[in-house]
């Protein structure tokens, strides 16, 4: 689950931003295909609708553009009502590593037809601190079930709306529920998950403790948490996050994000700039 040289090259092509237009509530972001005679242009646009902005994020899946649609309220400056560059980066990473979210095929004999019937046992994914829901909606393209969560009713209502914006397949696989990692005994989420994912969810030390507790509660034995976050240089809760996980018996592997991702100046749609991003793979060997 590491960035290959091939993926580094494709990422560099995608995120080479040439132009941003913001003055008319519309972003025209052009991505050049460096190293090739043909330029590939993707468009991310915002339209103003009933006090909200509709955002179209174009990602790459197996070399083809794939668009995720989300909506944010214009009037709210709430942290969960922002499009974070890290969610775009981690969505791209998941598209490049989609096989880890897919189920394995198993076989069983159908006694009536005397042949082997194959079925796919898919993966359950929990996104914590979903915000606009980009990350979880992206994961739903491969996983069997995705539960997107945030800490209050208004954010969860907006996530539900964004799920509906992305078509029948997404609506079938995704649900939105309340999960406040400071009050896990009151959350609506049930069961364990193969993956817990999140982007830019650890800022302050108390957030590091809460996210670590959520991982402990919901990650299936043998599962993996994948968290893309600003480094401790920018996000002071990261060290506490790693400390809490280590005390709980988890292994935390740090994966350095390639240079072209370290400054997340992504297409003017995001709320942060100059943030050094790091990816944390969290796992625990199941007890025998």
Residue, then its C-alpha position, 0 to 999 in steps of 0.5 A: x500500500x505504498x505510492x509507486x513510481x508510476x502513481x507518483x507520475x500520474x499524480x504529478x500530471x493531475x495536480x499541476x494546476x495552471x489557472x484558477x478563476x474565483x471572482x465569479x463563484x466559479x473555478x476553472x482548474x486546468x491540469x496539464x499532462x506534463x511529459x505528453x504532447x496532449x494536454x488533459x484538462x479537467x474542470x472543477x466548477x462551483x455553482x451557487x444554488x439556494x445558498x449552497x455551492x455545488x462542487x464537482x471534483x474530478x478524480x482519476x480512476x484507471x486513467x479515466x476521469x471520475x466526478x464526485x459531486x458535493x454541496x457546501x452551505x455558503x453561509x457556514x464557516x464550520x470546519x465540517x463545511x469545508x473541502x479539505x485538500x487532504x480529502x482530494x489527495x486520499x480519494x486519489x490514493x484510494x482510486x489508485x489502490x482500489x483493490x484493497x477495498x474490494x472483497x475476495x471471491x469465495x465459492x460454494x457448491x449449489x446442490x441443485x445445479x451441481x456447480x460452484x457459485x461464486x460470490x463477493x464478500x465485500x469490505x465495510x468502511x467507516x469514515x470519521x469526520x466526513x465533512x462534505x463526504x468526498x472521501x466516503x463517497x469515493x470509497x463507495x465505488x469499491x467497498x460493499x458498504x460505507x458509513x459516513x459520519x460527523x458529530x452533529x445533525x446539520x453536518x449529517x443531513x448535508x452528507x446525506x444530501x451529498x450521497x443522493x447527489x451521486x446516483x443510485x450506486x452511491x445511495x445503495x452503498x452509503x449511509x450517514x450517521x452521527x458519530x462524535x468521538x468525544x461521546x462514543x457511547x451516544x453514536x449511531x454507528x454499529x458493528x465493526x469495520x474492515x477500514x476506518x478512514x479519515x482526512x485532516x481530522x486530528x488538529x488538537x491533542x484532544x482530537x487525537x485522543x478521540x480519533x484513537x478511541x474511535x479506531x479502537x471501538x470500530x476497527x475490526x481485528x485485523x483491519x486497517x485505519x488509513x488517516x491522511x493528516x497534516x504533520x505535527x508541525x502544523x497539527x499539534x494533536x498528531x503526536x498525541x494521536x500516535x501515542x494513544x494508539x501505541x498505548x492501545x497496542x496498535x502499530x502505526x506506520x508512517x507513509x510519506x506523501x510524495x513531494x508533489x502532494x506536500x503542499x496541498x494548494x489544490x485548485x482553490x477549492x480547499x481551505x488550507x494551503x502549505x500543509x505538509x501531509x502524512x499518511x498513517x496506516x494503523x493496524x493491530x495483529x489479532x489476538x490468537 
